[in-house]
Amino acid sequence: MRLLKIGACALAAAIVDAFENTSPFVFFSSSEILASSPHIATAASLSTTLNLELKKCPSDIYIIVSQPGAATADYKSQHSTPYLRRCVSGEDKHIRSSFTVPEVLGEIDTTALSNTLEQQCGAGTLNIDASTGLFDIVDDMKPRIIKVDFPAPPAGSDRPTSFRTNDLFLSNLLSILPSPNYTVIYTTTPASEDHRHADFEPTMYEMDKTMSPLVHMDLRRDISMHATASGNSSNGTSLPLFERYQYFTPGLFMGLFAGSILLSILYVAISVVSSLEVSYASFDKENGPAAQKKLF
């Protein structure tokens, strides 16, 4: 039973750690693409599904977005990514297929997706750095891969603003595409440990506002006594003998208590043994077992 509990705890810890190292994935397209939408998936299985669908060359333009340092909680608010939410929820009638995976374990290889489109569809690649905000779309009839690299969002109160800015950038990019037939592959990577725990700050409590004056005076008196003792300890022999040394330690009390129990057990045992009354005649040979056998 204990081994089962230990195994269950280890499994729960592994699951919690796995969900901490996951990030969401979003896919939507103006073409009809059939794909399932699981709640959790590995990056390898998701990449296999995407490669199979992209080999069919369903669109003219493919936007591959890379958003580092993201988590599922960053997209739950309606104000953080309104355009992305509208595309996935079906409000945009131009989007004919979409699916999301809230928890993706691992990192999707966007370079492999680009290679598949270049080899199977003959698409050219255009890299856009969203941190500069400048890009130039080539208006030609050739299939195009547009790779958008968003910067990692900061920690703290400016984090939702960063996602809102990236969402607006994606909206403006899609509005100026030369072709209305496009597919968006929105990949993310998990946030680092520093950003994950940056919002957790220690809380300071005011003892004066929550405690009664009597309790606070007792605490202050106790603190002052300790401060006086620590200040006088530097003088060596200035303190009394019983304040410089501790004679009755908890270990000594436990030893005395255990010893008293053992002594009481020993006293009972000696009392029982001493209460036994055996006559000397029972050790005589004539009255012993051998003499009884002779009678028969």
N, C-alpha and C positions, 0 to 999 in steps of 0.2 A: 504494500500500500504506500509506503514511504517513497519507494522508487517511482511509483506512478505519479505521485504528487510532484517529485523533483522533475520528472520528465515533462509534466504538464506546465510547470513554471518555466522550464527552459524553452518549451515550444511557444509559450505566450511571449517570452522575452524576444525570441527570434521574430515573431510576427510583428511585434511593436517596432523592432529595429528595421524590419523590412518596410513597414509603412512610413517610417521616418525617412527612408532613402528612396522614396518614389516621387514621381511628378506627373502631372496630367498630360494628355495628348488630345489634340483636336484636329479633325479632318472634315472639310466640306468642299463641295464641288458643284459646278453648274451642270455636270453630266450625271447620268444614272450609274452609280457605283454601289454594288451590293456588298456590304461588309457588316459584320456583327459589332456590337458595342458592349464588350464586357466591362465589369467594374474594375478588374485588376488583370494585368497581363504583363508578360515579360517583353523586353525590347526586342529579343530575338524573334519571338512568335509574331509580334506586330510588324516587324520589318519584313518577314516572309509574306504576310498578307498584303502589305503595301507593294512589294515587288511584283506579286502576281497581278495586282490590279493595274499598276503602272505600265506593265508590259503591253497592255492593250491600247496604250496611248489615248486615253479618253478625252484629253483637253488640248488646247493650243498653248496655254501658258500654265506653268507649274510654279507656285510660290512656296518655297520651303523656308519656314520661319524657325529660327533658333532663339529660344528664350532661356538663358541660364538663370539659376537661382530662384526657381518658381516652385510653388506648392499648390495643392488643390484649394486650400483656403484662400489663396489670393484671387481666385476667380469666382468665389461664391457671392460676392457683393455685386449688385446690379450696376453700381457706378464705376467699378474698376475697369471692366472691359465691356461696355455696352454694345459696341459693334460686333464683337466676337459672339456675344450672347445672342444677338439678333440673328446672326447667320446660322447658329447651331439650333436655335429653338424653332426655326421654321417661319419666322416672321418675314424674312427676305424671300419673296416668291421666286427670285432668280436662282436660289440655291435648291437643287433638286435632290441632293443626297448629302448626308452628314452623319458623323458618329464621333463620340468622345470616349476616352478611357481615363477615368479619374486617377487611377493609380498605375503607373508604368514603372516596373522595376528594371532599372538599367538605363542606358543611354542609346537612343536610336542613331544609327550611323547614317547621317544625311549625305555623306559623300557617296556611299553605296547606292542610295536612291538616285542621286544625280547621275552616277555612272549608268544605271539601268535606263534612265530616260535618254541619255546621250547615245547609248548603243542601240536601243530598241526604237526610239522615236526620232533620232537625229536632232535632238534639241541642243541649242547653245546655252551657255551659262552666263548669267549676269549677277555679280556680287554687289550687294548694297549694304553699306554700313549705316545703320539707323542712328548712330550717335551723332553723325554729322548732319543728318537731315537732308542731304542732297542726293539725288539720283536722276538718271536719264534713261528713259525707256526707248529702246530701238523699235521703230515701227516698220516691221517687215513681216513676211508671211511664214517665216521659219518658226517652228516650235521653240519656245523659250523657257529656260529655267531661271527663275529669279530667287536668289538666296539672300534672305534678310537676316542679319545678325543684330539682335537687340542687346543692349548692355544689361548687365545684372542690376536688379533693382536694389536700392539702398535699404538698410534696416531702419525701422522706426516709423514715424508718422508720414514720411515722404514716400513710403513704399506704394500705397494705392495710386498716388499721383504719377509715379513712374509707369505703372501698368496702364493707366488711362492715356498717357502720352504715347505709349507704344501702340495702343489700340487705335488711336487717332491716326497715327502714321500708317498703319495697315489699311485703314479705311480710305485714306487719300491715295494710297498706292493702287488699290483695286479700282478706284474710280477713274483712273487715267489709263487703264490697260487698253491696248489697241484692239483686243478681242474680248468679247463677253464670255467666251468659253474658257474657264480657268478652274484650277484645282489648288486648294490651299492645304498644305501639310504643316501644322503648327506643332513643333516639338519643343519640349522643355527639359531641363535638367534640375535635379534637386538643389535646394539651398545648402550652403555650407554650414558647418557647426556654429561659426561665429554669428552668422545672420539668423540662424534658427533660434539661438538663445539670447539674441541682443535685446529683445523686448522685455526680458525678464529682469527687473531691477529690484534690489532689496527694498523693502518697505520699512520706513522708520516710524516707530510708534511713540507717542507722547504719553509718558507714564503719569504726568501731572494731571491729565484730563480724564483719565480712566480709573484712577485709584482714589480711594478715600484719603483724607488728610492723615488719619491715624495710621493707616498702613504705610503711607508714604514716609511718615516720621520714623516708624520702626525701621524701614529699609534704610533711611538716611543715617540713623544711629548705628545700624549694623555696618554700613559702608565706612563710616567714620572710624569705628573701632578697628576695622581691618586696616584702614589706612594708617592709623596710629601704630598698630602692631608692626606693619611692614616698614614704617619709618624708623622705629626703634630697633628693629632687627639688625640694622646696619651697625649698631653700636656694640653688638656682641653680647656682653654680660650685663647690659643695662636692664634687661627684663628679668622678672622673677623666674625661679627654676621651673615651675609648673606651666609657665607660658612659653618658655623656650623649648621644652620637650613635651611630647605626648606619650604618656605612660599607658593609658587605657585605650588601646587601639581597637578597631572592630575585630581584627584577627584574634586579639587576646580575649575579647568577650566571647567570640565563637568557640575558642578553645576551652574556656572555662565552662561554657554551657554544655559542650560535648563531653567534657570530663565528668561533670556532675551526673550526666545520664549514665555513663559507663560505670561510675562508682555505685550508683543506685542499683544497677543490674548485678554488679559484683556482690553487693550486700545481700540482695535477695537470694542469689545462688548459694552464698555461704550459709545463710539462715536455713535454707531448705536442706542442705547437706547436714548441718549440725542438728537438725530436728529429727533425723532418723534414729530410732531406738532399737538396737539389736542386742539381745542378751548374750552373755558369754557361753551359755549352754548350747547355743545353736552351732558353735564351732567345735563341740566335743565329738570325738569319733563314735562313741556309743550311741549318741542321739542323731548322728548324721545319716545320710542315705545308705551307707554300707550296713549300719546296724539294722535298718528296716528290711533290707534284703535278707538278712540272716533269719529274721522272724518268719519269713515265708519259705 
